[in-house]
Amino acid sequence: MSLPKTLAEDVARNLVMVAQLIDEEPEKAYGYSRVALRLASRVAAVREAAGFAAYANQKYSEALAEFRAAKRMTGSVEFWPVMADCERGMGRPERALAMAGEPEVQKLDKAGQVEMRLVAAGARRDMGQLDAAIVTLQSPELASSSVQPWTARLRYAYADALLAAGREDEAREWFAKAVEADKDGTTNASDRLAEMDGIEFVDAADESDTDADAGFIQEPSDSEESDDSEDDEDGDKA
């Protein structure tokens, strides 16, 4: 609303493209975010979009700068967990852990606090502190039987940490719980569970290629052979 109408429309189009492409084609999304940033760098929504586009392309230093700018403009702490994860991406897990203890975390909503817990656990793993990572993930949200938007990812992270620590039976149990909560397929928990159970999935296209390579050709039926023989005999008589 702070921009002239024509400029606002141009910026909006680029932001829409960022949203549409960021999951499947992050490099293209990043390009559109740079255009929007060049047009309206003083708009918080543009800095936010630029931050997420840079983050999706593992440009963590750039993403952190954009999220900091968005935070200054809006006064919101909602970017705090992803800012901490940028610190991890830049090889500074200790800074991510420090952010997990800052007052901003208490201002986050429940989803944000769970996200911050996931980042903190990841930072612990980055530092080789597997047991501490497991303890970090143990929370009322993990123990709850109700399924929330964050439940599958939280259970998956816990299962993965248990597996890394060699606690396979517990890991299998929590991968199974993650599958139960993961209705949208946001994790690959089902694949990890199948892998632990020794189940291997083969793509249908691969099976077709294998059959062709092996020379699986349908043999003619007895009736077809009979027809061929009769044709040969007719030819001889002619």
N, C-alpha and C positions, 0 to 999 in steps of 0.2 A: 504493500500500500504506500510505501514511502517513495516509490519510483514513478516516473512518468509512465502513462499507460502503455505506449509502444515498447518502451524498454522493459517494463514489467512483464509483458507478454513474451518477449524474447528470452528473458531470464527464466520464466516459468517453463517454457518449452524445453530448455536445456536441463532444468531440474527434473522434469518428467522423464527425460531420456536417461538421466542418471539412475532414477528409481527403477526404470524398466530393465536396464542392462547390467546393473551392478552385480547380480548373482551369476548370470551366465556369461557375460562379456565385460568383465571389470575394466579392461584396458580402454574399451570404447566409452564406458561410463566415466572413467577418469578424464578422458578428452572433453566430454561435455561439461564436466564439473569445472574444468579450467576455463572454458568459455564463459560460463556463468560467473566465475570468480573475477574474470577480467571485466565483465559488464557491471557487476554489483558487489564489490568486495566488502561493502559496509552493511550488507544484509546478513543477519545471523543465520537464516535458513540456508543461504548460499555457502557460508563458512562450514556449516554442519555437513551439507552434502559433499563439499570438497574434502572434508575430513574423512567421511566414510568411504568415499571413492579412493582416496589415497591409502586408507587402511586396507581396503580390499585388494590393493595392488602391492601390499607389504612395504609401502613407503611410510614407515612408522614415524620418522622424524617430522615429515611434512604433515602427516595426519595429526600428530600431537599439537603442532603449531595451530592448525585450523580449529581443533577442538578447544584449545585454550582461548582462541579469539572468540569462538561462539559462546563460551562460558562467560567471558568478560562482557559481551554484548547483552546476554540474557540474564545473567546472574544465576542461571540454573546449574545444578550439580549433576544432571542426568548423564553427562558425558564422563563422569569420574571413572567408572569401571573401564571403559574403552581407552581412556587416557592412561590408566594404569597398565592396561594390556599393551599399549604402545611402548611403554617403558620396558616391558618384557621383550617385545620385538626388537628393541634397540640394545638388548643384552644387559639390561639393568634390572634384574628381578628384585634386588634388594630395595630399589626405589618403588617398585610396585607394591611390595610388602609394607613399606612405610606409608604409602597412600591408603592401604587397607585399614590403617589405624587412625586416619585423620577424621576430624569432626564431620567432614562432608558426607561420609558414609552413613551417618545417622540421619541425614536429611533425604537419603534415597528412599524410594518406595520399595516394597517387598521384592519386586523383580530386580531392581537395581542392586539391592543388598545381596541377593542370591548370585547375581552376576559378579559382584565384587568378591564374593567367597570363591567362585570358580577361578577368577583371576589370581587370587591369593594362593590357592592350592596349586595352580600352574606355576607360580613363582617359586613355591617351595620345591616342586619337582625340578624346576630349572636349576636349583641350587643343590640337587641331590638329596633333598630331605623328604624321602618318600613317606615315612611314618607321620611326619608333621603334616604333609599334604592330606593324608587320609583323615587325620584328626580335624583338619580345617574344614573338610567337607561334611563331617558329622554334625548334623544340625536338626532342629525341629522340622525344617522343610524336607530334609532327606528322609526322616522317619515317618512323615505324614503319609497316610494312605490316599489322600485326595490328590487328584491329578491337576496340576497347574501348568501354564505354558513353559515353565522352566523345569518341570519335574524330570522329563526324559534326559535332558542334558546333565542335570545334577546327578542322577543315578548312573548315567553313562560315565561321567568323570570319576565317580567313586569306584565303579567297577574297574575302570582302566587303571586307577591308582592301586587297587588291591592286586590286580594281575601283575603289575610292575613290581610289586612287593613280594610276589611269589605265593600269594594267598588265592590259589586258583578256585577252590570250592566256593569261597565267598564271592569271588569275582563273577563266577558263572551265575550265582544267585542274583546278583545285582544287574548283570547284563540282561537277564530274563525280566527283571522288574522294569528295566529301561525300555525293553521291547513292549511291555504292557502299556506303558505310558506314551510311547512314541507313535501316535496315530498318524502323524504327518510325515514320518520318515525323515526327521531332522537329524538323526544320528544313524550310524551303521551298526547299531547294537545287534540287530538280527544276524548280520554277517559275522560279527565277532563271536556271537553265541554259537552259530553253526560251525565256525572254525574250531572252537573249543571242543565241540562234539564230534569233530572229524568229518563233517559233511562238506562236500565240495560241489559247488554249483557249476554247471557247464552251460554256456550260452547256446541257444538253439542254432544260431548261425554257425557257430564253431562245430556243432555236431554234423551239420549238413556238409561243411567243408571236409570234415574227417571222413564221412561216408564216401564222398566223391574221391578223396585221395586214396582210400582203401580199395577203390574199384568195385563198389557195390552196384552192380548193374543188374537190372531185372532180367531173369532168364525167360525165354519164350515158353508159353504154355504148351501142353501136349497138342491142343487143337491148332495152335499156330504152326507147330512143327508139321502136323498132318497136312495143313493147307499148303505149306511150302513144298511138301513131298508131292502132293497132287499136281502143283504147278510145274514141278520138274518133270513129272511123268507126262503131262500134257505137252510139254515142250519137246520131249524126246519123240512122242508120237507124231507131232507135227513135222 
